[in-house]
């Protein structure tokens, strides 16, 4: 999973006990399941135009047999601003 745009406060951490939040950087997240959170008036784009993690949101990026995303708090939208069930849940 690639973070391609960051605006404002965006943080990531491994989804493991004892892991700490750190500022997200552009590039690939590899090596486990990650949590990503955005602060007020902040957002992050994943895979260029795939998804936008909206402000005040928390997601889990799963790296199981297929990469998938769970929205734990807040919401995600298409980068063009569309919201709703029409968005894909899996990354292939």
N, C-alpha and C positions, 0 to 999 in steps of 0.2 A: 504494500500500500504506500503510495507516494503522497506527501503533503506538498502541494505545488504553490499555494498562496497562503500567507498568514497576515492577518490584520488585527492589531490589538493584542490582548493577552490570550495566548493559546498555550496550553501545557499538556504534556504527555507523561505517562509512566507505565511500567509493566503492570499487568493485572495480577500481582502477587503480593502476599503479605510482606510488609516491610519496605516495599519499593517507594521511592519518593517522586514527587512531581518535579519536573524541570521544564524550562521553556522549550517549546517545540522548535525544530529547525526544518528548513526545507529539505526534502529528500525522502528516502525510503525508511519505513519502519519495518524491521525484520527481527526474527528471533523470539517470537512469542506473541501472546495476546496483550494488546495495549488498551489503556484508557486514554481518551483525549477529551479535554474540556476547554471551553471557550468562556471568556469573561464577558462583562457587559460591553455592548457595542463592539464586539470582536467576532471574527469568523475565520474559518480555514477551508480551503478548497482541497479536495482529494482527487487525485488522478486527473488533473487539469479541469475538465468540464464534467466529471462524473457526479460529484456531490459538493454541497456547501454545508458545513456544520455551522448552524446559526448561533447567534450570541446566547450566552447563558445555557449552553447545552453540554451534555456529557454522553459520550458514545464509547462502546467497546468494539474494538477491531479484532475479530477472531481470525486466527490462522490455523484452521483445522483442515479438513480435506479440500475445502474451498474457502477462500476469504469471504467473510460476511461481516456485517455491521449491525450492532444492536444499539438502538437509541434508548439510553437509560433516563435521560432528562432532557427537556427542550425539544428541538426538532432539527431536521435536515431538510434542505431544499435542493432543487436543481440549481446549477450555477446561474441559469437564466431567470431564477426567481420562482419557478413553478414549485408548488408544494403538493403533497398528498400521496395517495396510494399508487399512483402511476410510476413512482420512482422504483428502480430495481433494488432488491435487497442483497443480492450477491454480486461479487466481482469475479469475473472469469478471466 
